[in-house]
Amino acid sequence: MKVIGFIASPRKEGNTAWIVNTILEGAKEQGAETQSWQFSDLDIKPCQGCLGCHKGDRGCVIDDDMQRLYGPLEQADALVLGLPIYMGQMSAQAKIFTDRLFAHITPRFSPYYKAGKAAKKKLTLVFNQGNPDSGMFQSYFDYTKKMFQLLEFDVGEVQVVAGMRNEAAHERQGLHAAMRDVGSSLVSDRFPE
Ligand SMILES: Cc1cc2nc3c(=O)[nH]c(=O)nc-3n(C[C@H](O)[C@H](O)[C@H](O)COP(=O)(O)O)c2cc1C
């Protein structure tokens, strides 16, 4: 099983990176092949709305680092998307990535659909935020889950790590074990719901 993590934070060693890497650690312990990508290392341009991905058979026509991700995205069985909350929403880096999935999920370009497979790719959404109230952005988390479900992902329970204002994720008691469990559940098919 291949599990890919995406770190949608500009801070390479921030909370999002630690959380995603810990989830991947849990998946790896269960035998998964894992890989992680930092959006801060990639130059990904916003979708231009040219619909070039609908016109030919090349997929997205923008020549940037998103092209490095489309292949691994198609190969992966499960994705982990780590999202810091910025102004009550996913970071700009995450939104740009999500818009660029438009080319990937179009049935015409997805080898997934071409192969006629019915199984959906698993997706774990893991938010982290400064505010200590984990329900503060619940309607946004629900909306985001729904949006990715409409994109045909098999989205599990949204994970929220709150209270990251004056504390680093790696210092939070019990968080390492909790995030590792999220990763192992991905592999053992006990998708937390
Ligand atoms: C520009 C900016 C906006 C933020 N907006 C919010 C917010 O609206 N609500 C919140 O709870 N935390 C907010 N935060 C705090 C981050 O979500 C939090 O510190 C998170 O752990 C950062 O992840 P990182 O360490 O991977 O960068 C904001 C942080 C920044 C830099």
The ligand as an SDF file (V2000), in Angstrom:
LIG
                    3D

 31 33  0  0  0  0  0  0  0  0999 V2000
   -1.3740   33.8020    8.7440 C   0  0  0  0  0  0  0  0  0  0  0  0
   -1.8760   32.9170    9.8320 C   0  0  0  0  0  0  0  0  0  0  0  0
   -3.2300   32.8270   10.0630 C   0  0  0  0  0  0  0  0  0  0  0  0
   -3.7090   31.9940   11.0710 C   0  0  0  0  0  0  0  0  0  0  0  0
   -5.0500   31.9220   11.2710 N   0  0  0  0  0  0  0  0  0  0  0  0
   -5.5320   31.1420   12.2640 C   0  0  0  0  0  0  0  0  0  0  0  0
   -6.9320   31.0940   12.5250 C   0  0  0  0  0  0  0  0  0  0  0  0
   -7.7460   31.7170   11.8490 O   0  0  0  0  0  0  0  0  0  0  0  0
   -7.3710   30.3100   13.5490 N   0  0  0  0  0  0  0  0  0  0  0  0
   -6.5060   29.5780   14.3260 C   0  0  0  0  0  0  0  0  0  0  0  0
   -6.9680   28.8860   15.2260 O   0  0  0  0  0  0  0  0  0  0  0  0
   -5.1720   29.5980   14.0840 N   0  0  0  0  0  0  0  0  0  0  0  0
   -4.6650   30.3630   13.0820 C   0  0  0  0  0  0  0  0  0  0  0  0
   -3.3210   30.3990   12.8420 N   0  0  0  0  0  0  0  0  0  0  0  0
   -2.4180   29.5340   13.6600 C   0  0  0  0  0  0  0  0  0  0  0  0
   -1.9660   28.2870   12.8990 C   0  0  0  0  0  0  0  0  0  0  0  0
   -3.0550   27.5740   12.3540 O   0  0  0  0  0  0  0  0  0  0  0  0
   -1.1780   27.3360   13.8090 C   0  0  0  0  0  0  0  0  0  0  0  0
   -0.1200   28.0210   14.4550 O   0  0  0  0  0  0  0  0  0  0  0  0
   -0.6360   26.1460   13.0690 C   0  0  0  0  0  0  0  0  0  0  0  0
   -0.1550   25.2010   14.0280 O   0  0  0  0  0  0  0  0  0  0  0  0
    0.4760   26.5120   12.1130 C   0  0  0  0  0  0  0  0  0  0  0  0
    0.9890   25.3520   11.4860 O   0  0  0  0  0  0  0  0  0  0  0  0
    2.5460   25.2200   11.1040 P   0  0  0  0  0  0  0  0  0  0  0  0
    3.3240   25.1350   12.3890 O   0  0  0  0  0  0  0  0  0  0  0  0
    2.6580   24.0160   10.2650 O   0  0  0  0  0  0  0  0  0  0  0  0
    2.8950   26.4670   10.3480 O   0  0  0  0  0  0  0  0  0  0  0  0
   -2.8110   31.2390   11.8600 C   0  0  0  0  0  0  0  0  0  0  0  0
   -1.4230   31.3320   11.6170 C   0  0  0  0  0  0  0  0  0  0  0  0
   -0.9650   32.1660   10.6250 C   0  0  0  0  0  0  0  0  0  0  0  0
    0.5220   32.2600   10.3710 C   0  0  0  0  0  0  0  0  0  0  0  0
  1  2  1  0
  2  3  1  0
  2 30  2  0
  3  4  2  0
  4  5  1  0
  4 28  1  0
  5  6  2  0
  6  7  1  0
  6 13  1  0
  7  8  2  0
  7  9  1  0
  9 10  1  0
 10 11  2  0
 10 12  1  0
 12 13  2  0
 13 14  1  0
 14 15  1  0
 14 28  1  0
 15 16  1  0
 16 17  1  0
 16 18  1  0
 18 19  1  0
 18 20  1  0
 20 21  1  0
 20 22  1  0
 22 23  1  0
 23 24  1  0
 24 25  2  0
 24 26  1  0
 24 27  1  0
 28 29  2  0
 29 30  1  0
 30 31  1  0
M  END
$$$$
